[in-house]
């Protein structure tokens, strides 16, 4: 059975605005957030890489694990990764 959303093994908790934590659970959701809901700011290499990793996974040339790792990396670098939350 195919998963069109390409679910992550563990969700990625990110804070997109103060007091609001979003649990990102799939490649499709990560791509949507990175393309439309991620707070504006300076375009970084990691932000671009995360978007590209998500798009590659959706196209079938990348994996959900690669997309998750890239999302987690940009969220950590930008101070948006929330730690201490159960993610399964």
C-alpha positions in Angstrom: 0.0 0.0 0.0 1.3 3.4 -1.0 1.3 6.4 1.3 0.6 9.5 -0.9 1.6 11.8 2.0 4.8 9.9 2.8 4.4 9.9 6.6 7.4 10.4 8.8 8.4 7.7 11.4 8.3 10.5 14.0 6.6 13.9 13.8 8.7 17.1 13.8 7.4 19.6 16.3 8.0 23.2 15.1 7.0 26.6 16.4 5.8 28.7 13.5 4.6 31.6 15.7 4.7 32.2 19.5 2.5 29.9 21.4 1.7 27.7 18.4 3.4 24.3 18.0 2.7 22.3 14.8 3.4 18.6 14.7 4.6 17.9 11.1 3.8 14.3 10.3 4.5 13.9 6.6 6.6 15.0 3.6 3.5 16.6 2.0 2.8 18.6 5.2 6.4 19.6 5.5 6.5 20.8 1.9 3.3 22.8 2.4 4.6 24.4 5.6 7.9 25.3 4.1 6.3 26.7 0.9 3.4 28.6 2.4 3.4 28.8 6.2 7.1 29.1 7.3 7.7 32.6 8.7 9.3 34.9 6.2 12.9 35.8 6.7 16.3 35.5 5.1 16.5 32.6 2.6 19.1 30.2 3.8 20.8 27.2 2.2 19.2 24.9 4.7 15.7 26.3 4.2 16.1 25.8 0.4 17.6 22.3 0.9 14.6 21.3 3.1 12.1 22.4 0.5 14.1 20.6 -2.2 14.3 17.4 -0.1 10.6 17.4 0.4 9.9 17.9 -3.3 12.3 15.1 -4.2 10.6 12.8 -1.8 7.2 13.6 -3.3 8.6 13.0 -6.8 10.0 9.7 -5.8 13.7 10.5 -6.1 14.2 11.1 -2.3 13.0 9.5 0.9 10.8 10.7 3.7 13.8 10.2 6.1 15.9 12.6 4.0 13.1 15.2 4.0 12.5 14.8 7.7 16.2 15.3 8.5 16.4 18.4 6.3 13.2 19.9 7.9 14.6 19.2 11.4 17.9 20.8 10.5 16.4 24.0 9.3 14.0 24.2 12.2 16.9 23.7 14.6 19.0 26.3 12.9 16.2 28.9 13.0 15.2 28.2 16.6 11.9 26.7 15.6 12.4 23.0 16.6 10.6 22.2 19.8 12.3 19.7 22.0 10.9 17.7 24.9 7.7 16.7 23.2 6.7 13.1 22.5 6.8 12.7 18.8 5.3 9.3 18.1 
